[in-house]
Amino acid sequence: MKLGVIGIIIERNKEVVGRVQSLLSDNAALILGRMGVPDHERGINVISVIVRGTNEQISALTGKLGRLENVKVKSAVTDSE
């Protein structure tokens, strides 16, 4: 199993926020915790998600998120016991 952090930045697109939420809900079994911070002034939402799962599961989630328009994703993953 891997432990990781996924950083998500959503830029100026309120419609995609629902799709991000849906993907995170669909992968709730991987998610240990999450925090979202809106920057209303700049029209940006930042979400950090702590995940635990296989490398394939985490990569699949980050890949789906990264294919959404106006969404930027970065992840850091390490081994977990």
Phi, psi and omega per residue, in radians:
M1 nan 2.626 3.121
K2 -2.030 2.630 3.043
L3 -2.048 2.348 -3.075
G4 -2.677 2.974 3.060
V5 -2.176 2.284 3.069
I6 -1.961 2.166 3.061
G7 -1.773 2.240 -3.092
I8 -2.169 2.243 3.048
I9 -2.093 2.169 3.127
I10 -1.930 2.112 -3.055
E11 -1.877 2.116 2.933
R12 0.766 0.790 3.132
N13 -2.654 1.597 -3.092
K14 -1.160 -0.497 -3.115
E15 -1.153 -0.589 -3.096
V16 -1.311 -0.345 3.133
V17 -0.992 -0.721 3.114
G18 -1.117 -0.643 3.116
R19 -1.221 -0.656 3.064
V20 -1.097 -0.824 3.124
Q21 -1.006 -0.743 3.138
S22 -1.101 -0.773 3.113
L23 -1.105 -0.711 3.117
L24 -1.151 -0.703 3.112
S25 -1.133 -0.699 3.117
D26 -1.115 -0.414 -3.116
N27 -1.960 0.486 -3.073
A28 -0.995 -0.522 -3.125
A29 -1.127 -0.397 3.130
L30 -1.522 -0.347 -2.937
I31 -1.582 2.138 3.066
L32 -1.564 -0.582 -3.141
G33 -2.966 2.816 3.121
R34 -2.702 2.693 3.107
M35 -2.484 2.330 3.105
G36 -2.081 2.428 3.134
V37 -2.293 1.992 3.084
P38 -1.499 2.450 2.997
D39 -1.976 1.512 -3.049
H40 -1.079 -0.607 -3.112
E41 -1.058 -0.690 -3.116
R42 -1.744 -0.097 -3.126
G43 1.235 0.596 -3.095
I44 -2.143 2.455 3.007
N45 -2.029 2.349 3.112
V46 -2.074 2.263 -3.137
I47 -2.226 2.289 2.995
S48 -1.965 2.358 -3.066
V49 -2.250 2.205 3.057
I50 -1.680 2.213 -3.045
V51 -2.221 2.692 2.986
R52 -2.390 2.211 -3.141
G53 3.098 -2.977 3.084
T54 -1.322 2.802 3.093
N55 -1.008 -0.677 -3.133
E56 -1.139 -0.743 3.138
Q57 -1.117 -0.794 -3.120
I58 -1.175 -0.723 3.116
S59 -1.127 -0.678 3.123
A60 -1.096 -0.760 3.131
L61 -1.137 -0.835 -3.130
T62 -1.131 -0.609 3.097
G63 -1.114 -0.791 3.121
K64 -1.107 -0.735 3.122
L65 -1.131 -0.749 -3.085
G66 -1.190 -0.345 3.107
R67 -1.444 -0.151 3.114
L68 -1.332 2.489 -3.141
E69 -1.144 2.394 3.126
N70 1.136 0.417 3.101
V71 -2.102 2.236 3.062
K72 -1.993 2.392 -3.055
V73 -2.329 2.371 2.994
K74 -2.345 2.560 3.120
S75 -2.406 2.683 3.028
A76 -2.298 2.226 -3.024
V77 -2.291 2.491 3.091
T78 -2.451 2.921 3.078
D79 -1.190 2.604 -3.139
S80 -2.355 2.694 3.100
E81 -1.633 nan nan
